[in-house]
Amino acid sequence: ASVLAPTAFSLVGQMSPGEARARAIARATLLGYFGYFVGPPLLGVLAGSFGLRFAFVWAACLVALVLVLAPILRRQRA
């Protein structure tokens, strides 16, 4: 798991054009670390309020949403 973030940032850098590479890596870093800091407390609140199953289903739905939107957004920028 410790290689996930550097690998993701490297992939963002490789997929970005040279003039936009720094900005793309900065955005990926910002969004990634935002998720690290906000995700666990938010899942804890959801699990405490609605149950653990709901929290995990909610997280799975967000992952599915990202998997659907990422290719669409990539095509729009290309």
ZIRA-V989938 format. One record per helix or strand of 3 or more residues. SS is the DSSP state (H for helix, E for strand). FROM is the first residue (numbers start at 0). TO is the last residue. If there is no record, write none. Layout:
SS_FROM_TO ; SS_FROM_TO
//
This chain:
H_3_14 ; H_17_49 ; H_51_76
//
